[in-house]
């Protein structure tokens, strides 16, 4: 059953999209994308929401996005910014490690340690100190 929010969506037409999964579960989505949108684009847009929700959940669970107890918007924004920077850094490390694993499966090369190398940490320290303004 749809609630009253559908009547307030902008655009000429509103789409009701139904999904029936192999488990028998049914999901419904409301979209106001243009009428010439392809089905592939519509499905990709709907599925992109799941990726965003998953990232937000990781920000809360792994990096403490929901642990802020300050009293100012500036403090909240700084806390959110720092957790998002940490998330981007960790995600880049995960992707780099996943890329290494794929390369090692294809060839018989030796695996490298996924942790930071000595040269990496020296570079990060100097670059961060030079480019990041004090909070």
N, C-alpha and C positions, 0 to 999 in steps of 0.2 A: 504494500500500500504506500502510495506517495504522500508526502506531507505538503503543506502549503508553500514551501519554499520554491517549488517549481514555477509557480505563477509569477515570481519576481525575478526570474533569470532574464538577462538581457539577450537580445537576438530575436529573430523572427520565428524560428522554430526550435523546439526542444526535442531531443531524441531520448527515448527510453530504450536502453540497451540491456538485453538479457543474456546471461551466460549460464550454461548448464555444464557442470563439470562431470568428469568421468565417475566421480564418487556419488553423483546424484544431487549434490549441492547446487542450489540455484542462487545467483547473485544478479542484482539489478543496479544499473548506473544511469544517471541523468547527465546529458551532455547538451551544450548549446553550440557545438562546432558548426561551421557552415554546411549547407546541404551538399556541396560538391566534395566533401571530405571523403577520402577512400576508407574502406573498411579496415585496411591495414593500419592507416594512420589513427583511426578511432581506437582500435585495439591497443596500439602502442601507447596512446595517450592515457588510456585507462590503466594499463599495466605500469606506467611510469609512476603513478601514485603510490604503488606498493613499494617501489624502490625508495621514494622519499620517506615514506613511513618507517621503513626499515633503517634508513640512515638516522632518522630522528631518534628511534629507539636505541640505536647503538650510542648516539651522543649522550643520551640520558644514562644508560647502564654502564658503559665503559669509561666515559670521560666526565661524568658528573654535571651535565648541563642543567639538571633539575636541582642541584645542591646550592644554588645561590640564595643567600639569605640577607642580602643588602637592602638598602632603602632608596637607592637612586637609579634612575634610568641609565645614567652613565655607567654605573657599576654593573648593572645587568647587561648592558651592551658590551662592555669589556669582557665580562665573563663569557658571554655567548661567543664573542669573537675568538677568544683564546681557545675555547673548546672546539670551535670549528677549524681553527688552524691546526690544533692537535689532531683532529679527525682527518684532515687533508694529509698531514704528514704520515700518519699511520696507514692511511689508505694507499698512499704512494709506495710505502715500504711493502705493503701486502702485494700490490700489483707487481712490484719489482721482484719480490720473492717468487710469485707465481710465474713470472716470465722466466726466471732462472730454472724453475722446475720443468717447464715445458721444453726449454732448450736442452736440458740434461736427458730428457726422455728421448729426444730425437738423435742425439749423438752420444758417444761414449766419453765425453769430457768429464773431468772431475767437478764435483759440486763445490760451490763457494758458500761460505757461511753467510746467512741472511742478516746477521747483526752488523752494526756500523764498523767500518774499517777505521784505522787510526787516521788515515788521510781524510776520510769523510768528516770525522768529528772536528779536526782542526779547521777545515773549510767552513763547517757550519758555525763554529764559534765566532770566527772572524766576520763572516757575512752577516750573521744575526746582530752582532754588536754594532756593526757599521750602518745597517739599514733600518733597524727597528728603533723608533722613537720611544723615549721613556713614557710609561703610563702614569 
